[in-house]
Amino acid sequence: MRAPIGATFAGVPLTGRLDLDTAAATPAFALELGARVRRSGDLARVLTGATGIDGTLGRFDLRLGGRGETLAPS
């Protein structure tokens, strides 16, 4: 399955996709989110915990992936 996704994080709109492959011998997933950002203050504060950050950020990308036989915690 491949599905487009979107979210808003710290006031920044993110877009990307979710890939889920359950037909493979070892199931896998991938999540990609990205944004073109103008003001970075809220995003920087949420990600770092630091206050007083102001400025601009040209691009923000997040990629996560994993695979295994179960999603249950070990």
C-alpha distances in whole Angstrom, upper triangle without the diagonal:
4,7,10,12,16,19,23,24,28,28,26,23,20,17,14,10,8,6,5,6,8,10,12,15,15,11,11,9,11,12,14,17,20,23,26,28,32,34,33,35,33,30,32,34,31,30,33,35,38,40,41,39,39,38,35,32,30,27,25,21,19,17,16,14,15,14,16,17,17,17,20,23,25
4,7,10,13,16,20,22,25,26,23,20,17,14,10,7,6,4,6,9,11,13,14,18,17,14,12,10,9,10,11,13,16,19,22,25,29,30,29,32,30,27,29,31,29,27,31,33,35,37,39,36,36,34,31,28,27,23,21,18,17,15,15,14,15,15,18,19,19,18,22,24,27
4,6,10,13,17,19,23,23,20,17,14,11,9,6,5,7,9,12,14,16,18,21,20,16,14,11,11,10,11,12,15,17,20,23,26,28,27,30,27,25,28,29,26,26,29,31,34,35,37,34,34,32,30,27,25,22,20,17,16,15,15,15,17,18,20,21,21,19,23,25,28
4,7,11,14,16,20,19,17,14,11,8,6,4,6,9,12,15,18,20,21,24,23,19,17,14,12,10,9,10,12,14,17,19,23,24,24,27,25,22,25,27,24,24,27,29,31,33,34,31,30,29,26,23,22,19,17,15,15,14,15,16,18,20,23,24,24,22,25,27,30
4,7,11,13,17,16,14,11,8,6,5,5,7,10,13,16,19,21,23,26,24,20,17,14,12,9,9,8,10,12,16,18,21,22,22,24,21,19,22,24,21,21,24,26,28,29,31,28,28,27,24,22,21,18,16,14,13,13,14,15,18,20,23,24,23,21,23,25,28
4,7,10,13,13,11,7,6,4,6,8,10,14,16,20,22,25,26,29,27,23,20,17,14,11,10,8,9,10,13,15,18,19,18,21,18,16,19,21,18,18,22,24,26,26,28,25,25,24,21,19,18,16,14,13,13,14,15,17,20,22,25,27,26,23,25,26,30
4,6,10,10,8,6,5,7,9,11,12,16,18,22,24,27,28,31,28,25,22,18,16,12,11,8,10,10,13,14,17,17,16,18,15,13,17,18,15,16,19,20,23,23,25,23,22,22,20,18,18,16,13,13,12,14,15,18,21,23,26,28,26,23,25,26,29
4,7,6,5,4,6,9,12,14,16,19,22,25,28,31,32,34,31,28,25,21,19,15,14,10,11,10,12,12,14,14,13,15,12,10,14,15,13,14,17,18,20,20,21,19,19,19,17,16,17,15,13,13,13,16,17,20,23,26,29,31,29,25,27,27,31
4,5,5,7,7,11,13,15,17,20,23,26,28,32,32,34,31,28,25,21,19,15,14,11,11,10,13,11,14,13,11,12,9,7,11,11,9,10,14,14,16,17,18,17,17,17,16,14,16,14,11,12,12,15,16,20,22,25,28,30,28,25,26,26,29
4,6,8,10,14,16,19,20,24,26,30,32,35,36,38,34,31,28,25,22,19,17,14,13,12,14,11,13,11,9,9,6,5,9,9,7,9,12,12,14,14,15,14,14,15,14,14,16,15,12,14,14,18,19,23,25,29,31,33,31,28,29,28,31
4,7,9,13,16,19,21,25,27,31,33,36,37,39,36,33,30,26,24,20,18,14,13,11,12,10,11,10,10,10,7,7,11,11,10,13,15,16,17,16,17,15,14,15,14,14,15,15,13,15,16,19,21,24,27,31,33,35,33,30,32,31,34
4,6,10,13,16,19,22,25,29,31,34,34,37,34,31,28,24,21,17,15,11,10,7,9,7,9,9,9,10,8,7,11,12,11,12,15,16,17,17,18,15,14,14,12,11,12,11,10,12,13,16,19,22,25,29,32,34,32,29,31,31,34
4,7,10,14,16,20,23,26,29,32,32,35,32,29,26,22,19,16,13,10,9,7,9,8,11,12,12,14,12,11,14,16,14,15,18,20,21,21,22,19,18,17,15,13,13,12,11,12,13,16,18,21,24,27,30,33,31,28,30,30,34
4,7,10,13,16,19,23,26,28,29,31,29,26,22,19,16,12,10,6,5,5,8,9,13,14,13,16,14,11,15,17,15,15,18,20,21,22,23,20,20,18,16,14,13,11,9,9,10,12,14,17,21,24,27,29,28,25,27,28,31
4,7,10,14,17,20,23,26,26,29,27,24,20,17,14,11,8,5,6,7,10,12,15,17,17,19,18,15,18,20,18,18,21,23,25,26,27,24,23,22,19,16,15,12,11,10,10,12,14,16,20,22,26,28,27,24,27,28,31
4,7,10,14,17,20,22,23,26,23,20,17,14,11,8,5,4,6,9,12,15,18,20,19,22,20,17,20,22,20,19,23,25,27,28,29,26,26,24,21,18,17,13,12,9,9,10,12,13,17,19,23,25,24,22,25,26,29
4,7,10,13,16,19,19,22,20,17,14,11,8,6,5,7,9,12,16,18,22,23,23,25,23,20,23,25,22,21,25,27,29,31,32,29,29,28,25,22,20,17,15,12,11,10,11,12,15,17,20,22,21,19,23,24,27
4,7,10,13,16,16,19,17,14,11,7,6,5,7,9,12,15,19,21,25,26,25,27,25,22,24,26,23,22,25,27,30,32,34,31,31,30,27,24,23,19,17,14,12,10,10,10,12,14,16,18,18,16,19,21,24
4,7,10,12,13,16,14,11,8,5,5,6,9,12,15,18,22,24,28,29,28,30,28,25,27,29,26,25,28,30,33,35,37,34,34,33,30,27,25,22,19,16,14,11,10,9,11,11,14,16,16,15,19,21,23
4,6,9,10,13,11,8,6,4,7,9,12,15,18,22,25,27,31,32,31,33,31,28,30,31,28,26,30,32,35,37,39,36,37,36,33,30,29,25,23,19,17,14,12,10,10,10,12,13,13,12,16,18,21
4,6,6,9,9,6,5,6,9,12,15,18,21,25,28,31,34,36,34,36,34,31,33,34,31,30,33,35,38,40,42,39,40,39,36,33,32,28,26,22,19,16,14,11,11,9,11,12,13,13,17,19,21
4,6,8,7,5,7,8,12,15,18,21,25,28,31,34,37,38,37,39,36,33,35,37,33,32,35,37,40,42,44,42,43,42,39,36,35,31,29,25,22,19,17,14,12,10,10,9,11,12,15,18,20
4,7,8,7,9,11,14,18,20,24,27,30,34,36,40,41,40,42,40,36,38,40,37,35,38,40,43,45,48,45,46,45,42,39,37,33,31,27,25,22,20,16,15,12,12,11,14,15,18,21,23
4,5,6,8,11,14,17,20,24,27,30,33,36,40,41,39,41,40,36,38,39,36,34,37,39,42,45,47,44,45,44,41,38,37,33,30,27,24,21,18,15,13,10,10,10,13,15,18,21,22
4,6,9,13,16,20,23,26,29,33,36,39,42,43,41,43,41,38,39,41,38,36,38,40,43,46,49,46,47,46,44,40,39,35,33,29,26,23,20,16,14,10,9,9,12,15,17,20,20
4,6,10,13,17,20,24,27,30,34,36,40,40,38,40,38,35,36,37,34,32,35,37,40,43,45,43,44,43,41,37,36,33,30,26,23,20,17,13,10,6,6,6,9,12,14,17,17
4,7,11,14,17,21,24,28,31,33,37,38,36,38,36,32,34,35,32,30,33,35,38,40,43,40,41,41,38,35,34,30,28,24,21,17,15,11,9,6,6,6,8,10,13,15,17
4,7,10,14,17,20,24,27,30,33,34,32,34,32,29,30,32,29,27,29,32,35,37,39,37,38,37,35,31,30,27,24,20,17,14,11,7,6,4,7,9,10,10,14,16,17
4,7,10,14,17,21,24,26,30,31,29,31,29,25,27,29,25,24,27,29,32,34,36,34,35,34,31,28,27,23,21,17,14,11,8,6,6,6,9,11,12,10,14,16,18
4,7,10,13,17,20,23,26,27,25,28,26,22,24,26,23,21,24,27,29,32,34,31,31,30,28,24,23,20,17,13,11,7,6,4,7,9,12,15,15,13,17,18,20
4,7,10,14,17,19,23,24,22,24,22,19,21,23,20,18,21,24,26,29,30,28,28,27,25,21,21,17,14,11,8,6,5,6,9,12,15,18,17,15,18,19,22
4,7,11,14,16,20,21,19,22,21,17,19,21,19,17,20,23,25,27,29,26,26,24,22,18,17,13,11,7,6,5,7,9,12,15,19,21,21,19,22,22,25
4,7,11,13,16,18,16,19,17,14,16,19,16,15,18,21,23,24,26,23,22,21,18,15,15,11,8,6,5,7,9,12,15,18,22,24,24,21,24,24,27
4,7,9,13,15,14,17,16,13,15,18,16,15,18,20,22,23,24,21,20,18,15,12,11,7,5,4,6,9,12,15,18,22,25,28,27,25,27,28,30
4,6,10,11,11,14,14,11,14,16,15,15,18,20,21,22,22,19,17,15,12,10,8,6,5,7,9,12,15,18,22,25,29,32,31,28,30,31,33
4,7,10,10,14,14,12,14,17,17,16,19,21,21,22,21,18,16,14,10,8,6,5,6,9,12,15,19,22,25,29,32,35,34,31,34,34,37
4,6,7,10,11,9,11,14,14,14,17,19,18,18,18,14,12,10,7,5,5,6,7,10,13,17,20,23,27,30,34,37,36,33,35,35,37
4,6,10,11,11,12,15,16,16,18,19,19,18,16,13,11,8,5,6,6,9,10,14,17,20,24,27,31,34,37,40,39,36,38,38,41
4,6,8,8,9,12,13,14,15,16,15,14,13,10,7,6,5,6,9,11,11,15,18,21,24,28,31,35,38,41,39,36,38,37,40
4,6,5,6,8,10,10,12,13,12,12,11,8,6,6,5,6,9,10,10,13,15,19,22,25,29,32,35,38,37,33,35,34,37
4,6,5,6,9,10,11,11,10,8,8,5,5,6,8,9,13,14,13,16,18,22,24,27,30,34,37,40,38,34,36,35,37
4,5,5,6,9,10,10,10,9,10,8,8,10,11,11,14,14,13,16,17,20,22,26,29,32,35,37,35,32,33,32,35
4,5,5,6,8,10,10,11,12,9,10,11,10,10,12,12,10,12,13,17,18,22,25,29,31,34,32,29,30,29,32
4,6,5,6,8,7,8,9,7,8,9,10,9,13,12,11,13,14,18,19,23,26,30,32,35,34,30,32,30,32
4,6,5,5,5,6,8,7,9,12,13,13,16,16,14,17,17,20,21,25,27,31,33,36,34,31,32,30,32
4,6,6,8,9,12,11,13,14,15,14,17,16,13,15,15,18,19,22,24,28,30,33,31,27,28,26,29
4,6,8,11,13,11,13,15,15,13,16,15,12,13,12,15,16,20,22,26,28,31,29,26,27,25,27
4,5,9,11,10,13,14,15,14,18,17,14,16,15,18,19,22,24,28,30,33,31,28,29,27,29
4,7,10,10,13,16,17,17,20,20,17,19,18,21,22,25,27,30,32,35,33,30,30,28,30
4,7,7,11,13,16,16,19,20,18,20,20,23,24,28,30,33,36,38,36,33,34,31,33
4,6,9,12,15,16,20,20,19,22,22,25,27,30,33,36,39,41,39,36,36,34,36
4,6,10,13,15,19,20,19,23,24,27,29,32,35,39,41,44,42,39,39,38,40
4,7,10,12,15,17,16,19,20,24,26,30,33,36,39,42,40,37,38,36,38
4,7,10,13,15,16,19,21,25,27,31,34,38,40,43,42,39,40,38,41
4,7,10,13,14,17,20,24,26,30,33,37,40,43,42,39,40,39,41
4,7,9,11,15,18,21,24,28,31,35,38,41,40,37,39,38,41
4,6,7,11,14,18,21,24,28,31,35,38,37,34,36,35,38
4,7,10,14,17,21,24,27,31,34,38,37,34,37,36,39
4,7,10,13,17,20,24,27,31,34,33,31,33,33,35
4,7,10,14,17,21,24,28,31,30,27,30,29,32
4,7,10,13,17,21,24,27,27,24,27,27,29
4,7,10,14,17,21,24,23,20,23,23,25
4,7,10,14,17,21,20,18,21,21,23
4,7,11,14,17,17,14,17,17,19
4,7,11,14,14,12,16,16,18
4,7,10,11,10,13,13,15
4,7,8,9,12,13,14
4,6,7,10,11,12
4,7,9,11,12
4,5,8,9
4,6,9
4,6
4
